[in-house]
Every structure is written in structure tokens, then in C-alpha cells.
Amino acid sequence: MQNQYEVLLKALNELIEINYNRIENYKKAEQNMDGGDLKNLFHGMLNESEHFAESLAEHVVKFGGEPAQSSTLIGKAHQVWIDFKVSIVSNNRETILNASESGDKATLEAYEAVLALDKVQASSDLTQLLMSQIASIAESLKIIQSLKKSEHHAKAEQEVLENQLPV
């Protein structure tokens, strides 16, 4: 049976691995984008995830553990990020935004689960760190959702204009 510190270390390492997944996938997305707002957004999210992984690794060491060094091959969040990788290949803006939204939603769910752990609640600095990272990821998610809405509205406007043109 795992003690509370082992559970905490495993949970923090899973968050590190999720951030490595984000780094890997946003790096790939950034490289495959033609430029513009998504390329800049993904670059920012990549940097954000690097910082998050480093901060989480410091806490793993503080609690006597060995930080994860790579992305995970398990869990729901990973599958979502695989879907993101596939969407990049299609280079379809809408598909990429949908996959990014799903990835960040799954990431937030993972963070919320870790935040609920008793050992996390007992550490105010770790709680603050996780809450800060959750807020940043949630803000990124809002940006993605906003871009999706504007993309949807632009498509709807384009359809209206096309329907108004004489044949």
C-alpha cells in the first residue's frame, strides 16, 4: 500500500509528464503552423509548460522524490494530446483548436484531482503553485475557446457572403 507521500509524488510526476506532453505537442504545433496567432499562442503555452514542469519538479525533490523526465504514455490526458498531435498533421485550424481545447480541459481535470489530495492541501506553497498553474491553463483555455468562437463566426459570415453572391 502506498503512503501519502508516494501518492503525492506519483501525482506530481503525472502533472510533470502532462506538461512534457504539452511541451512536445505545442513545439510540434508551433513548427507546423504557418505563422500568426496560433504559432504565438502555442509558443507561449510551450514556455508556460516548461516553467510548470520545472516548478513541479522542485516540489518532487522537496518531498524526497525523483522528478519525471519525459512525457507519459498513460492516462486520458495523454490520449487527448495524441489526438492533438494528429490534428497538427492535418494543419486544419479548427481541428487544432478543438484538440488543444480538449487537451487543456484534460490537463485541468488532472490538476484538480491532484489539488484535492490531502498532502497537497497540507502544503500551502504547493497548493498556491497548483492553483496558479490551474489559473494559467484556464486562461489559455479561454483564449483557445475565444479563437474557436471567432473562427466559427468567421465561417458563418463567409457562408452568408457566399450565399449572397450571384451565381
Sequence and secondary structure as in RCSB ss.txt:
>XXXX:A:sequence
MQNQYEVLLKALNELIEINYNRIENYKKAEQNMDGGDLKNLFHGMLNESEHFAESLAEHVVKFGGEPAQSSTLIG
KAHQVWIDFKVSIVSNNRETILNASESGDKATLEAYEAVLALDKVQASSDLTQLLMSQIASIAESLKIIQSLKKS
EHHAKAEQEVLENQLPV
>XXXX:A:secstr
   HHHHHHHHHHHHHHHHHHHHHHHHHHHHHS SHHHHHHHHHHHHHHHHHHHHHHHHHHHTT     S  S H
HHHHHHHHHHHHHHHT HHHHHHHHHHHHHHHHHHHHHHHTSHHHHT HHHHHHHHHHHHHHHHHHHHHHHHHHH
HHHHHHHHHHHHHHS  
